[in-house]
Amino acid sequence: MSRTVYVNGSYVAEQDAKISIFDRGFLFGDAIYEVTAVLNGRLVDNPGHLARLERSCGELGLVLPIRQDQLVAIQHKLIDINQLQEGSVYIQLSRGTDGDRDFHFPQPSVQATLVVFTQARKLVDNSQARNGIRVVTLDDIRWQRRDIKVVALLAACLAKQQAQSLGADDAFLVAEDGTITEGSSCNAFIIDKQGHIITRPLGRDLLHGITRRALLELADQQGIVLEERPFTREEAYQAAEAFITSATSFVWPVTHIDGHRLGDGAPGPMTRRLQQLYHAVAAGAAEPPPS
Ligand code: PLP
């Protein structure tokens, strides 16, 4: 069955959705996006995702063509029409087009292109959540503003393809100084032998994950020691446990890094506990549609 999607003010069947071939998102990657998880038909941590969308807009001088409450109404309407119980809602926003290819920004009167669509996906019960994933480390070849959630995800696609060709599920990306920035589409964490969680501090070199923030709050409530500092590939090999977070994976254990087995090669106990806690919080804290 075809999905209904939202494009610039209209709800249309996905096969009828159209944007210009001169859209700057397509020509220049001049566009940003957001992804909010949907659990039991409800949005998870949506205010955080929308705040990050606003921030991305501010950093790039993009203007949302509608108010935030209208955007939330669109998210809920699509969840409803598409009967989405579990999965994601994507918001894609480009600088639009003035009908030709020109590097300079179009006149302010040109409206941004806004597309919203849903994607069904098992977030809680999936094999990666159960069994964990294997990652390889690859050079982080992305640009220097990774804190902005831009649609230019070619480096992430290349990393995922290369990881797959090496028999792994995903990649941890390594900065020039040998420290891990994050995963190709997730934040990266290790747990050392003292049971401390270590993850890179926020900066321009990684995306400020909304799931990362929720997970750290949860860990803090559990009295777990958090170390927000860069960690090296070698430190990761020696870790007792590792995991990743994102709105599309929630918490996935990492069992192997570059073929190095962590612990006994099964998802670690602290990761498992945090995963269960996160799933419970995500389900409980999910935002119902506005009445
Ligand atoms: N880092 C990168 C590069 C990502 O692409 C993502 C999600 O798409 C994340 C981290 C996790 O962010 P969030 O938890 O907000 O989904």
Boltz pocket constraint, residues with backbone or C-beta under 6 A from the ligand:
constraints:
  - pocket:
      binder: B
      contacts: [[A, 35], [A, 146], [A, 182], [A, 183], [A, 184], [A, 185], [A, 186], [A, 187], [A, 206], [A, 207], [A, 208], [A, 209], [A, 210], [A, 211], [A, 212], [A, 245], [A, 246], [A, 247], [A, 248]]
      max_distance: 6.0
